[in-house]
C-alpha cells in the first residue's frame, strides 16, 4: 500500500513540478535514483572485474602447466640452410659493391 501511495505522491509532484515542495520530492527521488545506479554500477564492475581476473588466472595456469613433449620448431639443417643463404647474399652484395657497373649520367 505504501508503494502505491509513494507512486501517487510522485505523480502528483511531477504534475506540480513548479512548486517548491514538489520539487523537493523530485530531487530526493532523483538523488536516490543516482545513488542506486552508482551502487549497481559498482557491483557490476566488481563482478566483471573478478570474472576477468579469473579468466586471466586460468590462462596463466594453462601456460604454467607442463607441456607435452614438443617437437623442435627448427632443425639444424634449416638453420644451416638459412645461414648459407645469408652468406650468399652477403657475398653477392660485396661483389656488387666492389664491381659497380658504370652507368652513364642521364642528365648530361
BELURWO-V387903 format. One record per residue. SS is DSSP state (H for helix, E for strand, - for the rest). PSI is psi in radians with two decimals (* if undefined). Layout:
# BELURWO-V387903
SS&PSI + SS&PSI
This chain:
# BELURWO-V387903
-&-0.69 + H&-0.53 + H&-0.70 + H&-0.69 + H&-0.69 + H&-0.69 + H&-0.71 + H&-0.69 + H&-0.67 + H&-0.79 + H&-0.70 + H&-0.68 + H&-0.63 + H&-0.68 + H&-0.57 + -&0.81 + -&-0.19 + -&-0.21 + -&2.47 + H&-0.67 + H&-0.70 + H&-0.65 + H&-0.65 + H&-0.76 + H&-0.67 + H&-0.67 + H&-0.63 + H&-0.76 + H&-0.75 + H&-0.79 + H&-0.79 + H&-0.65 + H&-0.76 + H&-0.68 + H&-0.73 + H&-0.73 + H&-0.73 + H&-0.75 + H&-0.71 + H&-0.76 + H&-0.69 + H&-0.80 + H&-0.76 + H&-0.70 + H&-0.73 + H&-0.76 + H&-0.79 + H&-0.72 + H&-0.74 + H&-0.63 + H&-0.78 + H&-0.64 + H&-0.76 + H&-0.66 + H&-0.72 + H&-0.75 + H&-0.66 + H&-0.61 + H&-0.75 + H&-0.64 + H&-0.67 + H&-0.66 + H&-0.56 + H&-0.34 + -&2.57 + -&2.37 + -&2.66 + -&2.85 + -&2.10 + -&2.41 + -&2.57 + -&2.51 + -&-0.75 + -&2.46 + -&2.93 + H&-0.58 + H&-0.72 + H&-0.74 + H&-0.78 + H&-0.69 + H&-0.72 + H&-0.72 + H&-0.74 + H&-0.62 + H&-0.74 + H&-0.62 + H&-0.68 + H&-0.72 + H&-0.67 + H&-0.73 + H&-0.72 + H&-0.69 + H&-0.80 + H&-0.61 + H&-0.81 + H&-0.51 + H&-0.68 + H&-0.55 + -&1.10 + -&2.44 + -&2.53 + -&1.89 + -&2.26 + -&2.59 + -&2.08 + -&-0.22 + -&-0.18 + -&*
